[in-house]
Amino acid sequence: MRDHIIRAIFHQTVLSKEHLDDNTIVIDELGLQNGLVRADIAVLNGCMVGYEIKTQNDNLNRLPAQVAAYSAIFDKAYIIVAAKHLTKALTILPEWWGVYVITGDENAGYAFEDYRIASRNDQRDIISIARLLWKDEVNEILICHSGKSIPKGRNKQQLYELVAERYTSEQFGPIALAYIKQRSGWRKGHSLLS
């Protein structure tokens, strides 16, 4: 049970509709928290949904840090987990996280049991969401959307703090999502893996 095989099958099956939707962006390995953590799969449409894969060959040592990073950013999150890790994963995951259990094997083929549907995350962190954006995007948002001028020479962290002063995560999340989705050619060309 290798990660790239599970990922490819998940793209082809569970995420097939998302790949066909021109208004949805599906990204492998999206950097979170300035690249300290990577979301295995991110689906960006009307909301941001993150997927973390834990195959039979993985351990759950990094899962608490990954859960914290996902929980700071995503509207919804899922773990795609081998059955042997399910019980332990459930002790680590917040109740709002969804769970897919990997079933089958290489010979019979893999499938995904929808064990628990994700609910909406109400604990997102605005600075973590802002870190998904480029500096010029944050500048533009602060100038255009807040109607206030920005002092010159601010570094990215200072801009993130200004965002946190002027917006709630509920207000800022959709704005950040719109900026990510409008990036010209960014992370485009991802097709269903075969």
N, C-alpha and C positions, 0 to 999 in steps of 0.2 A: 504494500500500500504506500505508494509514493505521492508526495504532495502535488507534483505537477500533473499526475494522472487524475487525482481527485479534483483538482482545480479545473482541468479541462472538461471533465464530465459534468461538474457543477455548472460551468458556463453553458454547456450544450443542453442541459436538461432544465434545471431550476431557473436559470437566468436567460433562457432562450428568448422570452418575450421582451426582456429589457434590451437585449442586443438588437432586436428588430425595431425598437422605438427610437425614432430620430431625435426625440427630446430627452433621451436618457444617455448618460455617459457611464460606461463600465470601465473601471480602472483596476489593473493589478498593481499591487505594491505601492499604494498611496502613502507617502510619508506623512506622519503625524508628529506633533510636538517638535517641529523643526527637524524632522528626520530621525528622531530618537527611536521611534516605533514605526512600523509599517503595517498598514492594513492589508491583509492578503488580497481582498477584493473590496472595492468601494463602488456602490451604485448611486449615482447622482441624478435625481429627477426632481420631483416636487419636494423631496427631502433627501437627506444623506443617510445611507444605510451601509454599515460596515460588516464584513464577514471575516472571521478568523478561522483558519483551518488547523486542526490538530489530528494528524493521522496516527495510526497505530505505532509508527516509528518515532513519533514525537514524545516529549514529556511536557508536563504542565508547569515547569519551573518559572517560565516568563509570563504565564497567563495573568497573574495579578497585575503586573505592570501594563500588559496589553489591555486588560479590561479597563484600567484607569484611563489610559489614553483614548480608547474608543469611547468610553462613557463621557469624556470631556467634550467630544466633538459630534458624534453621530446622533441623529434623531432616533434611529433604531440600530440594533446590533444583533448579530447572530454568531454562534459558534457552529462550525461544521466539525463534528467530533467522532472519533472512533469509539465504538461501544465500550471498549476497555477503559476509556477515560471519562465516561459519562458521569458516573457517581461523583468522582472527585471534582469534575468541572462544575457540576451543579452546586457544590459547596462554595465555589469561588465566584460564580456569576451572580450579578444582581437579578432580581426577579423579572425585570423588564426585558432582559436579553432573551432572544429566541434561540432555539436549539434544533439543529439537524443532526441526526445520527447516521453515520456512514454504514451502509449494509452491503452484503455481498462480498465478492472477492475478485481477484484478477481473472479467474477462469469463468465465473458466472457473470461477471460484470458488477459494477458498483451502482448503488442507488442511494437515495437520501430520504430517511424517514423524518417527517416534520413532527418532531417531538414536542416543541413548544413554540408558539407564535410570539414574536417580539411585540412589545407594546411601546408606547412613546416614552422617550427619555426626557425627563424634566429637570435634569441636573447638569446640563451642558455648561461649559465654561467659555465665556465670550473671548478671552484672550487665546485660548486653545483654538477656537474657530478662526480667529483672525490670523493665526500663524499659518493657516492654509493658503493665505493670500500673499501676493508679491507686494513689495513696498509701495510701488506706484499705484497699485489697486487700492491699498489701504488709504493712501493719500487722497486719491480721487473720491473715495467713499466719504471720507471726513469732510472734504471741501464741498462736494456736490450734494450729499444727502443731509448733512447736518447744517449747512448754510453758514458755517463759521470758518474763519481763516485758520490756517495751521502755522504755528511759528516755524521758521526755517531751521534746518539743521537737526531735526528730530531723527533719532535712529529708529529702527523697527520696533524695539521694545517700547519706546516712548509713544510711538504711534498706536501700538496695541493698547497701551494704558489709556490713551485718549478715546479709543473706541469703547473701552470698558466704561469710561465716564459718561459717554453720550448715548449708549445703547444698552438694551437688555439682550440676552442671548436669543430670546424669541424674536426681537426686532432684527437683530444682526444676522442670524442664521440664514434667512432667505436672501438677504442682500449678498452675503458671501457666496452662497450657492449660485446665484445668478452670475456673479463675476467669474467664478470657476468655469461655469458652463459656456460662457461667451468667449473664452480664450481661443484665439484663432489657431487651429491646428494642434492645440495642446493635447498630448496623449491620445490623439486620434489614430484611426487605422487599426485599432484592436478589433480583431474579428473572432468569431467563435473558433476555439481551438479544436483541432482534430487530431 
